[in-house]
């Protein structure tokens, strides 16, 4: 009985959070923040379903200076959240990561990324379904492309997954910064964020898949160390 009540409460809270986001998207689709970062920093771009979760994940990785939620890979110019979430623009929710290579390598970012997603799901991520919530690694140069392919192949060779890794490795395209209310959502709306994240099943899946390997020293991660 207690478990059923808990599920009901989470469902109600998730519904309230969804309504709140829908209202925000109506009022703030054109509210695009101006993100100021050190342009000398290298950039990486990833898509892993809900960008609230992926942004939060990267911002907790040592060496990441800034993670920005946005949209990439689609057809429309300057799409809004309402348009992207409808699944009609071809964009997917993405996160652009600005990082300090003296602290973390691109290989370290890849290691962190795999520990945020289900790479075998080609139809979305967890409770979020549709192309707009699929995964991708957007490479910015040939070095990143080779590193991503090497990392993917090494992960597949571990036998961790019974299904084929479906995360595509794609050339980086135009990145549109998402509306202000999406940036650092995990800090702005921690209750709604945590309820959503728990209800999505993301953390439960990652704990089951990775166990003690979920948290590693990404700063020490390299192709040689695996």
C-alpha positions, 0 to 999 in steps of 0.5 A: 500500500505504501508503495502505491501511495508513493507512486501516486504522489510522484505521479501527481508531482510529475504532472504538476512539474510538466504543467509548470514547464508548459506554462513557462514555455508559453511565456518564455520561448524567446527568452534566450540567455547570453552565455559568456564563456572563455572562447579559448576553452575547447567545446564538446556537444552531447545529447542524452535525453532530457537536457536538465539531467545531462547539463547537471551531470556535466556540471558536476564533472571536475574540469567542466567550466560551463554546460549549456542546454540547447537544441542541435541537429534540426532543420528550423532556425532558432527553434523554441522549446515548444517546437523542439518538444513537439518533435517536428523540427528534427532538433534534439535536446543537447548540451554544449560543454566548455571544459579545461583540458588541463583538468579533464580530457575529451576522453574523460567527458566521453566516459562521463557521458556514457554514465549518464544515458542508456546508449542502446535506446534509439527511441528516446531516453527513459520516460521521454520518447521521440527523436527530440530525446534521443542520444548523440555525440556531436563531434567538432573535429576529426580528433573528437570523432576518432575519440568518440568512435574508439570510446563507443567501440571499447564500451561495446566490447565490454559486454555491458549491454545485451543490445547494440549501442545506438548512440550516433556519432554526428558532425556538430551542427548549429547549436541554439541555446535553450531558453533561460528557465532551462539553464541550471534547472536543477538549481532553480527548481530542485524539487521539480527536477529531483521528482522528475529525475527520480520518476524518469528511472534514469538513476535507477537504470544507471545504478543497475548498469554501472554499480560501483563504476558509476563514479570514476576519476574522469580527470585520470581517464584516458584511452590507455587506461580505458 
